[in-house]
Amino acid sequence: MNDLINGAIAAGATFVGLFILVPFLLGLARLFGLYTIVGERQCKVYLLFGKVIGQLDEPGLHMLFPKLGLRALIVNFSGKCYTLDMRLDQSYLRSQAVNSEEGAPMGIGVWYEMYISNPVAYLFKNADPRGSLAANVGNAVVRCLSNMKLAEMLENRHSMSLTVRTQVSPLSEEWGYKLGSVYIRKVHFRDTDMTQQIEAKVVNRLRQVTSAIKQDGANQVSIITSTAERQAAIEFAKAGAMRPQIVGLVLEKISRDPEISSTMFEILETQNIIDGKAEITLVPRNQQLLASIMSAQTHPTGTA
């Protein structure tokens, strides 16, 4: 029983020590400036009586006495500690109004990166470095990219991005806020009516090109067809002209033998009679009366 009681007391003491006493002592040590922890891509700037007394930008555990001396004991009470995020940040400015050389109202979207390069200048040289940087980027876009030719504005985005970055970088570095990459992401027409007119012109042009292609194809087909028909007509005409010559030569050879010639014409005449639709009546010989009667029945005599 005593062992159980002693174990419970030890467990309770361990719990109190680990989860209550140790965090309390560590918090008390941080409060009196014994140490501090700097995170990754983070910077801490210590200010005492209006003067910067220390800056920590290396991540890890830092003891403040070697860096700040006895001022570490009162910096959290009489001074101030600024914790800055040093990570790369991004922003996008939509539809900055510019005009092309031809007078077309255009909108330019600018994407850019920025990060804190000098924490002290960032804190004390400009009240709103981020807003000032955005304003300078917008002003640089309007100032440097206005009055460009419309074709260059729509095509040469890389050179436009370099121009804006060159104009803004020196100013931003003075405030401790360094400009990174700049990219002209979008160039568009701000006038809706102009956009609709351009779309209509493009659609009409596409229709004209499509019609021209179809017409050219139809013309090519017609040329090919007419050429083929002409060549076929020439060949048929040649064949038609050769047929009488061939038939004439054959008839000439046949006519040299009168017996063959008369037999052939009889056969042809008989064939024409057979192919015709006339009715043939066979009458026995020496039956003239019967022939007359049958002829009268077939062709009755009309009244005068």
Solvent accessible surface area in square Angstrom, and as a share of the most:
residue,aa,sasa,rsa
1,M,173,0.77
2,N,110,0.56
3,D,116,0.60
4,L,133,0.66
5,I,83,0.42
6,N,90,0.46
7,G,41,0.39
8,A,68,0.53
9,I,112,0.57
10,A,58,0.45
11,A,63,0.49
12,G,34,0.33
13,A,64,0.50
14,T,75,0.44
15,F,113,0.47
16,V,73,0.42
17,G,19,0.18
18,L,109,0.54
19,F,133,0.55
20,I,98,0.50
21,L,91,0.45
22,V,64,0.37
23,P,65,0.41
24,F,127,0.53
25,L,90,0.45
26,L,83,0.42
27,G,26,0.25
28,L,71,0.35
29,A,17,0.13
30,R,109,0.40
31,L,83,0.41
32,F,86,0.36
33,G,0,0.00
34,L,68,0.34
35,Y,25,0.09
36,T,11,0.06
37,I,99,0.50
38,V,3,0.02
39,G,28,0.27
40,E,134,0.60
41,R,118,0.43
42,Q,53,0.24
43,C,0,0.00
44,K,31,0.13
45,V,0,0.00
46,Y,5,0.02
47,L,28,0.14
48,L,8,0.04
49,F,157,0.65
50,G,71,0.68
51,K,138,0.58
52,V,49,0.28
53,I,23,0.12
54,G,16,0.16
55,Q,75,0.33
56,L,11,0.06
57,D,74,0.38
58,E,113,0.51
59,P,66,0.41
60,G,33,0.32
61,L,119,0.59
62,H,24,0.11
63,M,102,0.45
64,L,3,0.02
65,F,69,0.29
66,P,111,0.70
67,K,101,0.43
68,L,8,0.04
69,G,31,0.29
70,L,141,0.70
71,R,104,0.38
72,A,0,0.00
73,L,65,0.32
74,I,75,0.38
75,V,1,0.00
76,N,59,0.30
77,F,115,0.48
78,S,62,0.40
79,G,24,0.23
80,K,113,0.48
81,C,48,0.29
82,Y,53,0.20
83,T,74,0.43
84,L,17,0.08
85,D,72,0.37
86,M,25,0.11
87,R,152,0.55
88,L,97,0.48
89,D,54,0.28
90,Q,97,0.43
91,S,27,0.18
92,Y,56,0.21
93,L,32,0.16
94,R,184,0.67
95,S,49,0.31
96,Q,37,0.17
97,A,53,0.41
98,V,5,0.03
99,N,75,0.38
100,S,3,0.02
101,E,103,0.46
102,E,116,0.52
103,G,52,0.50
104,A,10,0.08
105,P,32,0.20
106,M,0,0.00
107,G,0,0.00
108,I,0,0.00
109,G,1,0.01
110,V,0,0.00
111,W,61,0.21
112,Y,2,0.01
113,E,27,0.12
114,M,0,0.00
115,Y,64,0.24
116,I,11,0.06
117,S,53,0.34
118,N,71,0.36
119,P,7,0.04
120,V,50,0.29
121,A,7,0.05
122,Y,47,0.18
123,L,40,0.20
124,F,98,0.41
125,K,140,0.59
126,N,29,0.15
127,A,113,0.88
128,D,80,0.42
129,P,11,0.07
130,R,104,0.38
131,G,33,0.31
132,S,30,0.19
133,L,1,0.01
134,A,26,0.21
135,A,55,0.42
136,N,29,0.15
137,V,0,0.00
138,G,8,0.08
139,N,83,0.42
140,A,0,0.00
141,V,0,0.00
142,V,63,0.36
143,R,143,0.52
144,C,34,0.20
145,L,3,0.01
146,S,32,0.20
147,N,113,0.58
148,M,37,0.16
149,K,105,0.45
150,L,43,0.21
151,A,61,0.47
152,E,73,0.33
153,M,0,0.00
154,L,72,0.36
155,E,131,0.59
156,N,68,0.35
157,R,72,0.26
158,H,137,0.61
159,S,57,0.37
160,M,3,0.01
161,S,5,0.03
162,L,96,0.48
163,T,53,0.31
164,V,0,0.00
165,R,94,0.34
166,T,95,0.55
167,Q,79,0.35
168,V,1,0.01
169,S,18,0.11
170,P,79,0.50
171,L,77,0.38
172,S,0,0.00
173,E,88,0.39
174,E,106,0.47
175,W,43,0.15
176,G,0,0.00
177,Y,12,0.05
178,K,69,0.29
179,L,1,0.01
180,G,13,0.12
181,S,58,0.37
182,V,14,0.08
183,Y,101,0.39
184,I,0,0.00
185,R,140,0.51
186,K,108,0.46
187,V,15,0.09
188,H,51,0.23
189,F,46,0.19
190,R,98,0.36
191,D,56,0.29
192,T,89,0.52
193,D,88,0.46
194,M,55,0.25
195,T,43,0.25
196,Q,106,0.47
197,Q,109,0.48
198,I,62,0.31
199,E,98,0.44
200,A,51,0.39
201,K,141,0.60
202,V,75,0.43
203,V,65,0.37
204,N,70,0.36
205,R,148,0.54
206,L,110,0.55
207,R,159,0.58
208,Q,106,0.47
209,V,60,0.34
210,T,65,0.38
211,S,66,0.42
212,A,60,0.47
213,I,116,0.59
214,K,143,0.60
215,Q,106,0.47
216,D,80,0.41
217,G,33,0.32
218,A,51,0.40
219,N,66,0.34
220,Q,91,0.41
221,V,96,0.55
222,S,66,0.43
223,I,100,0.51
224,I,115,0.59
225,T,64,0.37
226,S,61,0.39
227,T,46,0.27
228,A,54,0.42
229,E,110,0.49
230,R,139,0.51
231,Q,100,0.45
232,A,41,0.32
233,A,59,0.46
234,I,73,0.37
235,E,104,0.47
236,F,152,0.63
237,A,67,0.52
238,K,113,0.48
239,A,57,0.44
240,G,45,0.43
241,A,73,0.56
242,M,107,0.48
243,R,163,0.60
244,P,82,0.51
245,Q,118,0.52
246,I,93,0.47
247,V,63,0.36
248,G,35,0.34
249,L,94,0.47
250,V,75,0.43
251,L,74,0.37
252,E,90,0.40
253,K,136,0.58
254,I,38,0.19
255,S,71,0.46
256,R,176,0.64
257,D,58,0.30
258,P,105,0.66
259,E,132,0.59
260,I,97,0.49
261,S,17,0.11
262,S,59,0.38
263,T,63,0.37
264,M,41,0.19
265,F,111,0.46
266,E,112,0.50
267,I,108,0.55
268,L,87,0.43
269,E,108,0.48
270,T,73,0.42
271,Q,87,0.39
272,N,105,0.54
273,I,88,0.44
274,I,120,0.61
275,D,98,0.51
276,G,40,0.39
277,K,202,0.86
278,A,84,0.65
279,E,170,0.76
280,I,118,0.60
281,T,81,0.47
282,L,164,0.82
283,V,58,0.33
284,P,84,0.53
285,R,224,0.82
286,N,142,0.73
287,Q,83,0.37
288,Q,140,0.62
289,L,136,0.68
290,L,75,0.38
291,A,37,0.28
292,S,66,0.43
293,I,81,0.41
294,M,63,0.28
295,S,62,0.40
296,A,62,0.48
297,Q,141,0.63
298,T,94,0.54
299,H,134,0.60
300,P,109,0.69
301,T,136,0.79
302,G,64,0.62
303,T,142,0.83
304,A,147,1.14
